[in-house]
Amino acid sequence: MLNFKSVNSIASLVFIGLLIAYGIYNFSFWWIFLLFICWLLLTIAGSAFIGWNYHFKSLNSNSTINKNQIAITFDDGPNLEFTPQVLKLLNVFNAKATFFCIGKNIESNPELFKKIIAENHTIGNHTYSHTNSFGFLNTEKVVSELEQTNAIIKEHSGLEVLLYRPAFGVTNPNIKRAVKTLGLQSIGWNKRSLDTRNLSEKAILNRITKNIKKGDVILLHDSSHKTIAVLEQLLLFLQEQKIESVTIDTLFEIKAYA
């Protein structure tokens, strides 16, 4: 399996080999440059696609599950306008979900955050600021972001969360060290809805439901009218297919809280 460590090891060996060959045969230096470009592209892709488990392992789906269950997850809330609509739909269909919350949004909507927990959904850490530059933060800053959100969650719920979803699904060595330091379990997905993109409701629903199978993890965002419309159709589809929506900790049989 390709990961950061194995790719670096292979690239280092090939680089040494090319240097030796360059000294003997004096071929074009562009071959060494090409190796660097290949390494760079692999590292960028591995950092961007959480499903690769390139820098560290995330739980992206559960292919070994026996029950006909999937997990719906929501990022970026709580959102005062849309999260209540999400909760209402989940309640109507007797479905459970996992909400990866942004620390500053919990601070702005503490009662709504408590309502998510009161309705027996699971919560997780989704950083404090969700800054666009999160992938470029050093380890200390990443730890600070996650610790700050953990503290806010504990203040408003008394819970010590163990689940973390990387902002934008980006991973790197700094985030790896932070996650290890705090003892968090990274949660990814294998069904990305792209509900924050300029896609129609039909296209988003099709992305989710096409070839859906037990153990899948669906990524949504409780942040738009479009997602609410898609969620209702998704829950109807799951009901027809007799697929149960459960929390992440139930799907993987892991602990959500310390």
N, C-alpha and C positions, 0 to 999 in steps of 0.2 A: 504494500500500500504506500502511495506517495504521501509523505508528510514533510514538514520543515526539516526535521533531522535527517531523514533519508535522502532528500533532494540535495541538501547541503553536503552530505558525505559523498554522494555520487559526483556532484559538480566539482568538489575539491579534488577527487581522484582524476577526473577527466581533465581538469585544469593542469594538474601536475604532469599528466601524460602529454598534454598538448605543449606545455613548456619544454619538456624533454625533447619531444619530436621537433619543435620549432628550432631548438638549438642544433639538432642533427641535420634536419632537412631544409631549414630556413624557408618554410612555406608561409603563406600569407597570414599576417597577424589577425586578419578578419575572422578566422576560425575561432580564435580566443574571444573576440568581441561577440561573435554569434553565440558562444556558450554563455556569456554573461547575459545577453538578451533573453535567451531561453530560461535561464535561472530567474531573472527578474519577472518575466511574464508568469511563470509558474507560481512564484511567491505572491505576486499581486492577486492572481486568481484564487490561490489557496486562502489568502487573507479575506477575500470578498465573499467566497461561497462557504457558508458555515457547514454545509452538508459534507464537505470534503474532510472535515476533522483534521485540517492541515497542521494547525498549531497546537490544538488540544481537543480532547473528545467532548463533543456535545451530544446530547440525546436528541436525535432527529426523527426517529420513528421506532416502533417496537414490532419487528417482524415475527417475534416469537409468541406474541400474545394469542391466547386461545379464544378469548371472548370477542364478540363482534362490537368492538369499541374503537373510537377515535378520540382525539383531543382537539378541541377548538381553543385557540389562544388569541388574546388581544394585547396589542402593544400600545404604548403611549398615553394611556389614561392615568387617572380618571378624568373624564371629560364631562363637564356639567350638562352639556346638551345631549350627548349621544350615549354615554354609559348607562343612564337610566333606561333608555330605549332598549339597549342590549340586554340589560337585566330583566326587563319585562318580557322580552321574547324568550329568553332562556327559561324563565319561570313558566310561561305558557306551555312550552314543549318539554318541561321537566328535564332540561339539559344542564349540565355543569360545564364550566369553562375555567381557564386559567388566565389571569390578568397580570401582565408584566407592567408594573406601574413606574412612572417617572417620579422621582422624589419631589420635585418642585410642584408637580400637579397634585400629589397627595397633600402637600402643604396648603394648596389653594382650595382643595375639596375634601377635607378630612371626613365629613359626615358621609359623603358618597363612597369614599374609600371603605369606611366601616360597614356600609350597606353591602358592598361586594362580599365581604367576609361573612357578614350575618346571613347571607343567602347561600352559604356553604360552597362558594367558589374559592379557588386557590389563588394566592397572590405571589408575585416574585419581583425581584429587583431588575429594573431596566435603566439603571444609572440615575443620577440626580438631575443633570441638565440636558442629556441627549444632544449635546453639542455636535454640530456637523464635523468638527475636528476631532471627535473622540478617538478615532483610529490613530491619531498622531500624538496623543497624550503620553507622558512618561508613566512609569509604573506607579510612582508615588501619587500622581494626580488621579489615575484610575482607581487606586485603592481608596483615595479620599472620596471620590464620587460614590463608590459603592458603599463605603462605610456611612456616609452621610444619609444615603437612602435607607440603609438598614436601620439606622438610628431613628429616622422619621417613622418608618413602619412600626418599629417597636413602641415608639411613643404613642402612636394612635391605635395600636392593636394589641400590644404586649407580645407580639410574635417575633421570633428570630428566624428570618427567612433563609432558606438554603438554595433556592432556585434563582438563577440569573439568566437573563437573555441579553446578549451583546447588542448594543445599539447598531442598527443597520445590518446586523449579522456579521459585523467585522471582527476578526480575531487577529492577534499578533503576539509576539513574545511578551510584550509589556502587559497585555491583558491576561495572558496565561499566568504570569507571575502573580498578578493581583488576585485572580480567581483562586489560585492555589493558596495564597496567603490567607484569604478569608474563608477558605473551605466551602466554596460555592460550587454547585453543579450547573454547568452551562446547558441551556435548553435551546435547541434549534428548531427546525421544521423540515418537512419534505413536501409540503403543499403550500407554496407561496401564492397567495391570491392576487397580489399586485393591486390591492384595492386602493392604494394611494396614487396609482398611476392613472393616466387618461384612457381608461378602458371602460367599456360598457358593462352594465350589471350582468348581462348575459354572458359576456366574455369572461368575467371574473368567476361567475358561478361555474362555468364550464371548466375553467382551470382547476377549480377545487374538486368537482365531482367526477371528472374524467379519470377512469381507472382507480377510483378511490377504493381503499381496502382497509381492513382492520389493522390497527396499530399506527395509522397515519396521524401526523401532527399538522394542523392547519394554522397558518398565520393570517390574522386579520388585525384591523386597527379600529378601536372604538372612537372614531374621529370624523365620520362623515355620514350623510344621508344615504349615500350609495352603499356603504357597508351594511347599514341597517336593512336595506331592501334585499341585499344579497343574503344576509344572515337568515332572514325569514324564509327565503326560498331554500336555503341550505338545510335548515332545520326540518322543513317539510320533506325534503328529499331523504334525509337521514331517517325520518320517521317511516316513510314508505319502504325504505330498504332495511328497516329494523336494525339500524346501526345506532348505538348509544354514544352520546357525547359525554365524556368523563374528564376529570381534571388530569393534569400531567402526572401528578404523584400517583393517581390511581392507575393510569395507563402503564407506567413503568414500574409500579410497585416500589416507590422510593419515598423518602420522607421530604415533605415540603418545608417543615419547620424543625428547628433544633429542640 
